[in-house]
Amino acid sequence: MTLLLLLGLTALCDAVLAALMLRTRTRHPFGPLLRDELRALLHIGSAVCATGAVIALGVAVAGLWALPVFCVPLLLTQLSYRVRRSADHVPPDHRLPRRATEIAGYTPHGHARRSPS
């Protein structure tokens, strides 16, 4: 039970810090940003928990080498997920460069659209 409580507090602190950092960059209201971060945490949190279980089993077999083998891909995934989430908060007039090749006719119509999260 203590481990679950610690995991929940860690996840909450991560979401609060991510929302604060996004608030300083974008000046959007904190409440909706925190809600978005908590909602995103449900998606990436399941990957973190699953990887934690695999790391615990891997350390028993491979020793401490299991830590970088499993943590580096997880950190890269989390970084790319956060970059994608921050791109969703870009004002519409700054999204135009993403569509430049589409406007010029080099790529098919709609290739720059992101699917809703």
WOHURA-V449002 format. One record per helix or strand. SS is the DSSP state (A for helix, B for strand). FROM is the first residue (numbers start at 1). TO is the last residue. If there is no record, write none. Layout:
BEGIN
ss from to
SS FROM TO
SS FROM TO
END
This chain:
BEGIN
ss from to
A 2 26
A 30 62
A 65 87
A 92 94
A 96 104
END
